[in-house]
């Protein structure tokens, strides 16, 4: 390559140059559960417009009133329709059924799956492997017209919901197929004080990210903690 060829090469993009997402409406399916409530609370507290969804609109509205910060509650379908970004935080055993029922409402949306397929027995938590490979890949298969990403797996619902805690000290691994979608989710994670979104690969790598929650549950039980993750040297 000559010096003139080198001069014509575009400058490498700064991976931390993330978009402004402050105007996006974020919906949280499963927003009345612990993880969904915690994410809704943190994002709304950071100034994001948040709508939580539930199978029963009344239940979602009651939870939204408790959360405050302008959070609204609605039935799942309305939540999906009105949102630009939709976080899926439903229990694993209702994951497929919920997404199948919202295929039309989620078409064209940026979907963020944070569901962890886990089983529990006397030895503790262990990872399940869905037929599609992961919860995120199942979501992508069920929602062919949506843009599916995966993130927010390793967060403590206890810490997320505690109003006395100012910052959540953790990184968020974000996976997806399109750089723009991943960067939008990274930017959303970065809206929460103390949190950072880090690109962690394509959806085919979601299984091990989801599975790691089983390890964190073991850490938390042994050390009576609410462990998170930090990625070093980035």
JOHURA-V961861 format. One record per residue. RES is the residue in one letter. PSI is psi as a letter, one per 30 degrees, with the letter a starting at -180 (NA if undefined). OMEGA is omega in whole degrees, 0 to 359 (NA if undefined). Layout:
# JOHURA-V961861
res: (RES,RES)
psi: (PSI,PSI)
omega: (OMEGA,OMEGA)
This chain:
# JOHURA-V961861
res: (X,X,X,X,X,X,X,X,X,X,X,X,X,X,X,X,X,X,X,X,X,X,X,X,X,X,X,X,X,X,X,X,X,X,X,X,X,X,X,X,X,X,X,X,X,X,X,X,X,X,X,X,X,X,X,X,X,X,X,X,X,X,X,X,X,X,X,X,X,X,X,X,X,X,X,X,X,X,X,X,X,X,X,X,X,X,X,X,X,X,X,X,X,X,X,X,X,X,X,X,X,X,X,X,X,X,X,X,X,X,X,X,X,X,X,X,X,X,X,X,X,X,X,X,X,X,X,X,X,X,X,X,X,X,X,X,X,X,X,X,X,X,X,X,X,X,X,X,X,X,X,X,X,X,X,X,X,X,X,X,X,X,X,X,X,X,X,X,X,X,X,X,X,X,X,X,X,X,X,X,X,X,X,X,X,X,X,X,X,X,X,X,X,X,X,X,X,X,X,X,X,X,X,X,X,X,X,X,X,X,X,X,X,X,X,X,X,X,X,X,X,X,X,X,X,X,X,X,X,X,X,X,X,X)
psi: (k,l,e,e,e,e,f,f,k,k,k,k,k,j,f,g,i,l,l,j,g,f,f,k,k,k,k,j,k,g,f,f,l,e,e,e,e,e,e,e,e,e,e,e,f,f,g,k,k,k,k,k,l,l,e,j,e,e,e,e,e,e,e,e,e,e,e,a,g,g,k,l,k,l,l,e,e,e,e,e,e,f,k,e,k,j,k,j,h,l,k,e,f,g,e,e,e,e,e,e,f,g,e,e,f,f,k,f,l,j,k,j,k,g,k,j,j,l,l,k,a,f,f,a,k,l,k,k,j,l,e,f,e,l,e,e,e,e,e,e,e,f,i,f,g,l,j,k,l,k,l,h,e,g,k,k,e,e,e,e,f,j,f,f,j,e,k,j,i,l,l,j,k,k,k,l,f,k,e,e,e,e,e,e,e,e,e,e,e,f,f,k,k,f,l,k,k,k,k,g,a,l,f,f,g,f,e,f,e,e,f,f,e,e,e,e,e,e,e,e,e,e,g,h,a,i,k,a,k,k,k,l,g,NA)
omega: (179,179,179,176,181,181,183,180,178,179,178,180,174,182,179,175,189,184,173,183,188,182,182,174,182,174,179,175,189,185,176,174,186,182,180,178,181,178,179,181,183,180,179,178,178,177,180,173,187,172,176,182,176,175,178,182,182,179,179,180,179,179,180,178,179,183,181,178,177,180,176,177,182,172,185,184,179,177,180,182,188,187,173,179,183,177,179,183,181,175,183,184,176,187,184,183,180,183,177,183,184,184,181,183,182,178,179,183,168,183,179,182,179,185,180,178,184,169,180,173,183,180,179,183,174,185,170,177,178,180,181,180,182,175,181,178,174,178,180,179,182,184,185,180,176,176,189,172,178,182,175,183,195,186,177,178,179,180,181,186,185,182,179,181,184,184,175,188,182,167,178,176,183,181,178,184,183,184,182,180,179,182,175,180,175,181,176,178,181,176,181,184,178,187,178,176,182,177,185,175,180,185,180,178,184,186,183,176,177,184,184,178,177,177,180,176,177,177,184,181,182,188,181,187,173,192,171,182,169,176,185,172,171,NA)
